[in-house]
Amino acid sequence: MRWAWLAFTLFVALFDAAGIAAAATLKATLISPENDPRLDRTRVERAYLGHPGGPAADGVQVALDEGGFELEAAGAAVALAASTARSVESARAAAQAAEKAGAALILTDLPADWTLAVADAVKLPVLNLGAPDDRLRQQDCRPRMYHLLPSERMRADAIAQTLVSRKWSKLLLLVGASPQDQQRAATAQASIKRYGLQVVASKPFKLSTDPRERDLANPLLLTAGSAYDAVWIVDSDGEFARGLPYRSVLPRPVVGDAGLVALAWHAQFDRYGAPQVSRRFFKAAKRPMTDRDWAAWMAGKTLLALATATPRGPNSAWAQALAKTSVDGSKGVNLSFRPWDGQLRQTMLLTDGQGVIAQAPIEGLLHPTDVLDTLGADAPEKLCKAAR
């Protein structure tokens, strides 16, 4: 009888331990586009700054692998599933399927409209890794949506601050013909106004095979006729922008989408343990770490922070803890989510593609509470009405 009782006690203990382990597992699902056009071989080979260099899953998995010992010590685990979507409808369906399967968080590397559809389809926190659109942080925000990738306004503010620090105040603005370029140009104009810079001229450019439009793609014609300290180019596609530096009429720097570009990360950043991060990523993914990869890596770090710090409980516990999470992004400061729009506060790196030239916020810039809030929409500027 004694041995039977001991065996029964051991069985109960093992059963309880298994239950604890199950309760300590944080389930998440990453939804990415099917046949992602951003990862077309011809685009990836060109390595445009600010564009994806590979799947977001690479960065998330590197972070989870790095945190293996931390998870084991905490008696926790993270289970990451992957799903693809070919349309807004299938993205919504994938999110609902993940919620039914027990996911506590959804990670998205999707266009803005698809990301909104996912956020509206589930009652789970959504970590946005791939859409920099400011409207997701402003008028189209959602109460459980958080953003790892810097917004377009953050990129523009970082460039504007850098121009101010160098006293390059007069700008020639070149803008592409796509609707996305027009929207991003308005964002650039807001940053230019915020930091007291001046646009001396704004001109459209267009890559076209039509002989009647060839003047719109001629750098010498586009950069003639004005006196300026720098050329700010808005080119979401990236093809025209990369050929602009050193081809302007005046010997002036190019900023924006070529020349000096503001990014969340660059593989040549050499401070705060960043080289080790980039090295581990390169070893795992066999390619340099881009800023998109850094955002995905930060999503993995966020999952680790939640899994190891949150008291065991229902999925609502994960959601409540997310807004309070602080994560080390190897940028010299702990990074946290802004309560008014869900954007991850972070420093920005200014790079020419070869190395990191500067960082933003610039030295000496002041803010009443957190200087990182000088990048992107600050609390008084918020348009987000969602309660968090």
Kinemage of the C-alpha trace (Angstrom):
@kinemage 1
@onewidth
@group {chain A} dominant
@subgroup {mainchain}
@vectorlist {calphas} color= white
{ca met a 1} P 0.000 0.000 0.000
{ca arg a 2} L 2.837 2.363 0.860
{ca trp a 3} L 4.476 1.903 -2.547
{ca ala a 4} L 1.125 2.336 -4.266
{ca trp a 5} L 0.567 5.584 -2.383
{ca leu a 6} L 4.050 6.844 -3.326
{ca ala a 7} L 3.434 5.960 -6.960
{ca phe a 8} L 0.103 7.761 -6.879
{ca thr a 9} L 1.726 10.834 -5.262
{ca leu a 10} L 4.464 10.860 -7.908
{ca phe a 11} L 1.862 10.614 -10.664
{ca val a 12} L -0.071 13.561 -9.239
{ca ala a 13} L 3.136 15.610 -8.929
{ca leu a 14} L 4.068 14.872 -12.526
{ca phe a 15} L 0.552 15.710 -13.675
{ca asp a 16} L 0.650 19.020 -11.791
{ca ala a 17} L 4.078 19.817 -13.224
{ca ala a 18} L 2.779 19.152 -16.717
{ca gly a 19} L -0.148 21.443 -16.044
{ca ile a 20} L 2.169 24.190 -14.805
{ca ala a 21} L 4.341 23.816 -17.890
{ca ala a 22} L 1.281 24.054 -20.141
{ca ala a 23} L 0.061 27.137 -18.304
{ca ala a 24} L 3.502 28.699 -18.623
{ca thr a 25} L 3.575 28.368 -22.424
{ca leu a 26} L 2.957 31.565 -24.329
{ca lys a 27} L 1.436 30.769 -27.715
{ca ala a 28} L 1.841 33.229 -30.572
{ca thr a 29} L 1.181 33.162 -34.305
{ca leu a 30} L 3.090 35.098 -36.983
{ca ile a 31} L 1.043 35.983 -40.084
{ca ser a 32} L 2.955 36.953 -43.243
{ca pro a 33} L 1.922 37.509 -46.875
{ca glu a 34} L 1.848 34.501 -49.150
{ca asn a 35} L 4.356 34.911 -51.998
{ca asp a 36} L 5.439 38.222 -50.479
{ca pro a 37} L 6.293 40.593 -53.382
{ca arg a 38} L 8.728 42.453 -51.111
{ca leu a 39} L 10.851 39.296 -51.047
{ca asp a 40} L 11.006 38.857 -54.796
{ca arg a 41} L 14.546 37.804 -55.638
{ca thr a 42} L 15.250 40.782 -57.896
{ca arg a 43} L 14.203 43.222 -55.163
{ca val a 44} L 16.091 41.498 -52.354
{ca glu a 45} L 19.271 41.404 -54.444
{ca arg a 46} L 19.177 45.213 -54.768
{ca ala a 47} L 19.169 45.583 -50.976
{ca tyr a 48} L 17.313 48.878 -50.845
{ca leu a 49} L 17.789 50.547 -47.456
{ca gly a 50} L 14.668 50.207 -45.320
{ca his a 51} L 13.281 47.312 -47.355
{ca pro a 52} L 12.994 43.689 -46.120
{ca gly a 53} L 15.929 41.395 -46.770
{ca gly a 54} L 14.162 38.168 -45.847
{ca pro a 55} L 11.236 36.723 -43.885
{ca ala a 56} L 10.315 38.212 -40.505
{ca ala a 57} L 10.284 34.740 -38.978
{ca asp a 58} L 14.101 34.733 -39.061
{ca gly a 59} L 14.407 37.600 -36.587
{ca val a 60} L 11.714 36.278 -34.234
{ca gln a 61} L 13.306 32.835 -34.124
{ca val a 62} L 16.796 34.210 -33.427
{ca ala a 63} L 15.444 36.048 -30.373
{ca leu a 64} L 13.624 32.956 -29.114
{ca asp a 65} L 16.734 30.815 -29.556
{ca glu a 66} L 18.794 33.374 -27.629
{ca gly a 67} L 16.297 33.262 -24.764
{ca gly a 68} L 16.242 29.488 -24.369
{ca phe a 69} L 18.164 29.447 -21.094
{ca glu a 70} L 16.088 32.330 -19.707
{ca leu a 71} L 12.861 30.496 -20.506
{ca glu a 72} L 14.140 27.274 -18.946
{ca ala a 73} L 15.188 29.066 -15.765
{ca ala a 74} L 11.750 30.655 -15.472
{ca gly a 75} L 9.911 27.412 -16.165
{ca ala a 76} L 8.292 29.028 -19.191
{ca ala a 77} L 8.060 28.408 -22.918
{ca val a 78} L 7.087 30.197 -26.108
{ca ala a 79} L 5.318 28.323 -28.889
{ca leu a 80} L 5.468 30.231 -32.188
{ca ala a 81} L 3.283 29.153 -35.105
{ca ala a 82} L 3.432 30.604 -38.617
{ca ser a 83} L 0.640 31.322 -41.075
{ca thr a 84} L 0.390 33.005 -44.476
{ca ala a 85} L -2.316 35.141 -46.046
{ca arg a 86} L -3.037 36.021 -49.673
{ca ser a 87} L -5.662 38.721 -49.028
{ca val a 88} L -7.329 40.813 -46.341
{ca glu a 89} L -9.962 38.112 -45.916
{ca ser a 90} L -7.472 35.291 -45.507
{ca ala a 91} L -5.440 37.381 -43.040
{ca arg a 92} L -8.587 37.849 -40.973
{ca ala a 93} L -9.351 34.123 -41.160
{ca ala a 94} L -5.785 33.205 -40.166
{ca ala a 95} L -6.010 35.429 -37.082
{ca gln a 96} L -9.349 33.931 -36.036
{ca ala a 97} L -7.967 30.418 -36.503
{ca ala a 98} L -4.951 31.292 -34.349
{ca glu a 99} L -7.214 32.650 -31.604
{ca lys a 100} L -9.291 29.463 -31.655
{ca ala a 101} L -6.083 27.414 -31.424
{ca gly a 102} L -5.153 29.165 -28.169
{ca ala a 103} L -2.769 31.891 -29.336
{ca ala a 104} L -2.263 34.681 -26.802
{ca leu a 105} L -0.697 37.133 -29.287
{ca ile a 106} L -0.701 37.695 -33.032
{ca leu a 107} L 2.410 38.946 -34.859
{ca thr a 108} L 1.843 40.516 -38.277
{ca asp a 109} L 4.223 41.299 -41.122
{ca leu a 110} L 1.422 42.571 -43.346
{ca pro a 111} L 0.270 45.694 -45.229
{ca ala a 112} L -1.596 48.288 -43.178
{ca asp a 113} L -5.126 47.330 -44.251
{ca trp a 114} L -4.435 43.662 -43.593
{ca thr a 115} L -3.017 44.488 -40.171
{ca leu a 116} L -6.174 46.424 -39.293
{ca ala a 117} L -8.333 43.502 -40.419
{ca val a 118} L -6.383 41.177 -38.123
{ca ala a 119} L -6.688 43.561 -35.157
{ca asp a 120} L -10.453 43.868 -35.696
{ca ala a 121} L -10.955 40.120 -36.097
{ca val a 122} L -9.575 39.015 -32.718
{ca lys a 123} L -9.539 40.087 -29.089
{ca leu a 124} L -5.802 39.474 -28.759
{ca pro a 125} L -2.834 41.856 -28.710
{ca val a 126} L -1.359 42.362 -32.197
{ca leu a 127} L 2.360 43.102 -32.656
{ca asn a 128} L 2.885 44.946 -35.942
{ca leu a 129} L 6.306 44.141 -37.434
{ca gly a 130} L 5.943 45.253 -41.040
{ca ala a 131} L 3.700 48.309 -41.523
{ca pro a 132} L 5.298 51.731 -40.847
{ca asp a 133} L 2.128 53.666 -41.763
{ca asp a 134} L 1.419 56.493 -39.338
{ca arg a 135} L -2.342 56.002 -39.585
{ca leu a 136} L -1.999 52.722 -37.688
{ca arg a 137} L -0.597 54.782 -34.788
{ca gln a 138} L -3.018 57.689 -35.265
{ca gln a 139} L -6.560 57.801 -36.654
{ca asp a 140} L -6.708 54.046 -37.410
{ca cys a 141} L -5.146 52.867 -34.140
{ca arg a 142} L -6.563 49.952 -32.166
{ca pro a 143} L -6.463 49.439 -28.369
{ca arg a 144} L -4.522 46.152 -28.497
{ca met a 145} L -2.201 46.962 -31.406
{ca tyr a 146} L 1.511 47.588 -30.774
{ca his a 147} L 4.224 48.554 -33.242
{ca leu a 148} L 7.843 47.350 -33.262
{ca leu a 149} L 8.875 48.958 -36.558
{ca pro a 150} L 9.410 52.742 -36.437
{ca ser a 151} L 6.681 54.821 -38.028
{ca glu a 152} L 7.278 56.954 -41.112
{ca arg a 153} L 7.035 60.027 -38.872
{ca met a 154} L 9.812 58.676 -36.650
{ca arg a 155} L 12.064 58.225 -39.673
{ca ala a 156} L 11.268 61.714 -40.943
{ca asp a 157} L 11.832 63.288 -37.510
{ca ala a 158} L 15.205 61.546 -37.207
{ca ile a 159} L 16.301 62.963 -40.576
{ca ala a 160} L 15.005 66.445 -39.719
{ca gln a 161} L 16.844 66.447 -36.380
{ca thr a 162} L 20.067 65.429 -38.119
{ca leu a 163} L 19.691 68.225 -40.667
{ca val a 164} L 19.132 70.725 -37.848
{ca ser a 165} L 22.242 69.514 -36.028
{ca arg a 166} L 24.319 70.153 -39.166
{ca lys a 167} L 22.617 73.482 -39.983
{ca trp a 168} L 21.416 72.212 -43.364
{ca ser a 169} L 18.179 74.165 -43.208
{ca lys a 170} L 17.237 74.776 -46.865
{ca leu a 171} L 15.884 71.708 -48.628
{ca leu a 172} L 14.978 70.596 -52.127
{ca leu a 173} L 12.170 68.028 -51.836
{ca leu a 174} L 11.809 65.410 -54.595
{ca val a 175} L 8.671 63.271 -54.467
{ca gly a 176} L 7.669 60.158 -56.406
{ca ala a 177} L 4.375 59.732 -58.240
{ca ser a 178} L 2.809 56.894 -56.234
{ca pro a 179} L 0.066 57.496 -53.645
{ca gln a 180} L 2.388 56.099 -50.993
{ca asp a 181} L 5.040 58.653 -51.929
{ca gln a 182} L 2.494 61.470 -51.703
{ca gln a 183} L 1.453 60.365 -48.240
{ca arg a 184} L 5.039 60.001 -47.051
{ca ala a 185} L 5.901 63.416 -48.507
{ca ala a 186} L 3.195 64.961 -46.309
{ca thr a 187} L 4.798 63.229 -43.336
{ca ala a 188} L 8.205 64.612 -44.307
{ca gln a 189} L 6.698 68.090 -44.588
{ca ala a 190} L 5.291 67.763 -41.043
{ca ser a 191} L 8.747 66.903 -39.690
{ca ile a 192} L 10.355 69.708 -41.676
{ca lys a 193} L 7.881 72.172 -40.169
{ca arg a 194} L 8.299 70.711 -36.670
{ca tyr a 195} L 12.037 71.396 -36.674
{ca gly a 196} L 11.992 74.761 -38.445
{ca leu a 197} L 13.511 73.693 -41.756
{ca gln a 198} L 12.614 75.278 -45.094
{ca val a 199} L 11.597 73.678 -48.393
{ca val a 200} L 12.893 75.995 -51.116
{ca ala a 201} L 11.322 73.871 -53.888
{ca ser a 202} L 9.302 70.666 -54.239
{ca lys a 203} L 9.466 68.731 -57.497
{ca pro a 204} L 7.950 65.449 -58.731
{ca phe a 205} L 10.037 62.723 -60.319
{ca lys a 206} L 8.931 59.715 -62.305
{ca leu a 207} L 10.689 56.719 -63.835
{ca ser a 208} L 9.016 56.143 -67.176
{ca thr a 209} L 9.687 54.650 -70.597
{ca asp a 210} L 7.624 57.417 -72.181
{ca pro a 211} L 10.018 59.797 -74.011
{ca arg a 212} L 7.716 62.711 -73.133
{ca glu a 213} L 8.374 62.105 -69.415
{ca arg a 214} L 12.123 61.552 -69.473
{ca asp a 215} L 12.800 64.986 -67.975
{ca leu a 216} L 11.035 63.809 -64.794
{ca ala a 217} L 13.812 61.265 -64.252
{ca asn a 218} L 16.775 63.508 -65.031
{ca pro a 219} L 18.696 64.311 -61.807
{ca leu a 220} L 20.422 67.343 -63.348
{ca leu a 221} L 17.147 68.948 -64.404
{ca leu a 222} L 15.406 68.073 -61.132
{ca thr a 223} L 18.147 69.573 -58.958
{ca ala a 224} L 18.688 72.755 -60.986
{ca gly a 225} L 17.206 76.196 -60.441
{ca ser a 226} L 17.343 76.470 -56.628
{ca ala a 227} L 19.857 77.023 -53.855
{ca tyr a 228} L 19.642 74.356 -51.139
{ca asp a 229} L 21.692 72.694 -48.405
{ca ala a 230} L 20.402 69.141 -48.987
{ca val a 231} L 18.111 67.123 -51.262
{ca trp a 232} L 15.354 65.182 -49.448
{ca ile a 233} L 13.974 62.419 -51.667
{ca val a 234} L 10.776 60.447 -51.053
{ca asp a 235} L 10.894 57.229 -53.102
{ca ser a 236} L 9.091 54.232 -51.600
{ca asp a 237} L 10.180 51.993 -54.469
{ca gly a 238} L 13.827 52.976 -54.042
{ca glu a 239} L 14.979 52.560 -57.633
{ca phe a 240} L 15.313 56.236 -58.586
{ca ala a 241} L 16.563 57.368 -55.169
{ca arg a 242} L 19.615 55.121 -55.119
{ca gly a 243} L 20.972 56.766 -58.281
{ca leu a 244} L 20.593 60.337 -57.049
{ca pro a 245} L 23.614 60.869 -54.729
{ca tyr a 246} L 26.556 62.581 -56.504
{ca arg a 247} L 24.347 63.428 -59.500
{ca ser a 248} L 22.806 66.705 -58.315
{ca val a 249} L 23.716 70.042 -59.905
{ca leu a 250} L 24.990 71.394 -56.603
{ca pro a 251} L 27.416 69.299 -54.523
{ca arg a 252} L 24.938 68.652 -51.729
{ca pro a 253} L 24.044 65.638 -49.547
{ca val a 254} L 20.996 63.492 -50.320
{ca val a 255} L 18.749 62.319 -47.471
{ca gly a 256} L 15.459 60.441 -47.102
{ca asp a 257} L 15.290 57.236 -49.115
{ca ala a 258} L 18.892 57.378 -50.343
{ca gly a 259} L 22.149 58.920 -49.233
{ca leu a 260} L 21.529 59.355 -45.500
{ca val a 261} L 18.607 57.153 -44.408
{ca ala a 262} L 16.993 56.818 -40.961
{ca leu a 263} L 16.494 53.182 -39.930
{ca ala a 264} L 15.794 51.159 -36.823
{ca trp a 265} L 18.946 49.100 -37.351
{ca his a 266} L 22.014 48.598 -39.467
{ca ala a 267} L 24.332 45.602 -39.400
{ca gln a 268} L 27.377 47.879 -38.980
{ca phe a 269} L 26.134 49.511 -35.763
{ca asp a 270} L 28.997 48.926 -33.326
{ca arg a 271} L 27.757 49.974 -29.855
{ca tyr a 272} L 25.798 48.490 -26.939
{ca gly a 273} L 26.338 44.869 -27.930
{ca ala a 274} L 24.904 45.472 -31.401
{ca pro a 275} L 27.761 43.673 -33.233
{ca gln a 276} L 27.012 40.485 -31.306
{ca val a 277} L 23.313 40.731 -32.205
{ca ser a 278} L 24.090 41.230 -35.895
{ca arg a 279} L 26.638 38.414 -35.814
{ca arg a 280} L 24.188 35.948 -34.272
{ca phe a 281} L 21.548 36.878 -36.811
{ca phe a 282} L 23.956 36.508 -39.739
{ca lys a 283} L 25.026 33.095 -38.470
{ca ala a 284} L 21.415 31.918 -38.247
{ca ala a 285} L 19.882 33.579 -41.327
{ca lys a 286} L 22.963 33.740 -43.604
{ca arg a 287} L 22.319 37.420 -44.447
{ca pro a 288} L 22.931 40.831 -42.851
{ca met a 289} L 20.414 42.027 -40.278
{ca thr a 290} L 18.153 44.797 -41.602
{ca asp a 291} L 15.933 47.147 -39.627
{ca arg a 292} L 12.933 44.944 -40.489
{ca asp a 293} L 14.810 41.982 -39.024
{ca trp a 294} L 15.518 44.034 -35.903
{ca ala a 295} L 11.785 44.746 -35.495
{ca ala a 296} L 11.075 41.008 -35.774
{ca trp a 297} L 13.886 40.255 -33.324
{ca met a 298} L 12.354 42.761 -30.908
{ca ala a 299} L 9.015 40.996 -31.253
{ca gly a 300} L 10.722 37.794 -30.170
{ca lys a 301} L 12.349 39.646 -27.268
{ca thr a 302} L 8.925 40.975 -26.281
{ca leu a 303} L 7.506 37.448 -26.256
{ca leu a 304} L 10.378 36.359 -24.025
{ca ala a 305} L 9.783 39.241 -21.611
{ca leu a 306} L 6.092 38.402 -21.363
{ca ala a 307} L 6.637 34.661 -20.959
{ca thr a 308} L 9.191 35.042 -18.175
{ca ala a 309} L 7.655 37.936 -16.236
{ca thr a 310} L 3.891 37.584 -16.423
{ca pro a 311} L 2.099 35.660 -13.646
{ca arg a 312} L 0.542 32.463 -14.929
{ca gly a 313} L -3.063 32.942 -15.892
{ca pro a 314} L -5.470 33.442 -18.791
{ca asn a 315} L -4.601 35.179 -22.033
{ca ser a 316} L -5.849 38.468 -20.591
{ca ala a 317} L -2.794 38.478 -18.313
{ca trp a 318} L -0.491 38.592 -21.336
{ca ala a 319} L -2.475 41.464 -22.834
{ca gln a 320} L -2.370 43.525 -19.643
{ca ala a 321} L 1.381 43.034 -19.249
{ca leu a 322} L 2.280 44.014 -22.808
{ca ala a 323} L 1.727 47.744 -22.262
{ca lys a 324} L 4.114 47.664 -19.280
{ca thr a 325} L 6.847 45.645 -20.981
{ca ser a 326} L 10.353 47.124 -21.225
{ca val a 327} L 12.861 45.438 -23.541
{ca asp a 328} L 16.578 45.865 -24.248
{ca gly a 329} L 17.074 46.418 -27.970
{ca ser a 330} L 20.890 46.791 -27.876
{ca lys a 331} L 20.558 50.531 -28.513
{ca gly a 332} L 21.776 51.747 -25.137
{ca val a 333} L 18.395 52.293 -23.437
{ca asn a 334} L 15.458 50.147 -22.389
{ca leu a 335} L 12.622 50.465 -24.864
{ca ser a 336} L 8.929 50.640 -23.985
{ca phe a 337} L 5.587 51.130 -25.724
{ca arg a 338} L 3.966 54.558 -25.792
{ca pro a 339} L 0.621 54.469 -23.989
{ca trp a 340} L -1.090 56.796 -26.475
{ca asp a 341} L -0.384 54.940 -29.735
{ca gly a 342} L 1.324 51.618 -28.960
{ca gln a 343} L 4.561 52.587 -30.752
{ca leu a 344} L 7.823 51.235 -29.383
{ca arg a 345} L 10.033 54.114 -28.271
{ca gln a 346} L 13.509 53.725 -29.752
{ca thr a 347} L 16.571 55.511 -31.012
{ca met a 348} L 17.055 55.745 -34.775
{ca leu a 349} L 20.244 55.130 -36.732
{ca leu a 350} L 21.294 57.357 -39.639
{ca thr a 351} L 23.187 55.349 -42.234
{ca asp a 352} L 24.542 55.631 -45.758
{ca gly a 353} L 24.433 51.856 -46.171
{ca gln a 354} L 28.101 51.434 -45.309
{ca gly a 355} L 27.971 52.315 -41.627
{ca val a 356} L 26.119 54.322 -38.988
{ca ile a 357} L 26.794 58.069 -39.384
{ca ala a 358} L 24.667 59.413 -36.516
{ca gln a 359} L 21.892 58.620 -34.068
{ca ala a 360} L 18.630 60.332 -33.209
{ca pro a 361} L 17.412 61.893 -30.993
{ca ile a 362} L 20.338 64.238 -31.483
{ca glu a 363} L 22.482 65.231 -28.522
{ca gly a 364} L 21.167 68.227 -26.580
{ca leu a 365} L 17.538 67.861 -27.641
{ca leu a 366} L 15.148 68.270 -24.698
{ca his a 367} L 11.719 66.844 -23.871
{ca pro a 368} L 9.542 67.195 -20.729
{ca thr a 369} L 9.454 63.443 -20.029
{ca asp a 370} L 11.343 61.242 -22.532
{ca val a 371} L 13.596 62.507 -25.316
{ca leu a 372} L 12.694 59.417 -27.374
{ca asp a 373} L 9.239 60.964 -27.763
{ca thr a 374} L 10.747 63.637 -30.005
{ca leu a 375} L 10.651 60.934 -32.704
{ca gly a 376} L 7.125 60.385 -33.991
{ca ala a 377} L 3.790 61.731 -32.813
{ca asp a 378} L 4.097 62.973 -29.226
{ca ala a 379} L 1.240 62.729 -26.724
{ca pro a 380} L -0.165 66.248 -27.433
{ca glu a 381} L -0.269 65.381 -31.178
{ca lys a 382} L -2.111 62.094 -30.803
{ca leu a 383} L -5.119 61.340 -32.974
{ca cys a 384} L -5.606 57.873 -31.506
{ca lys a 385} L -8.886 57.641 -29.565
{ca ala a 386} L -8.536 53.992 -28.521
{ca ala a 387} L -8.292 53.375 -24.762
{ca arg a 388} L -5.422 51.161 -23.640
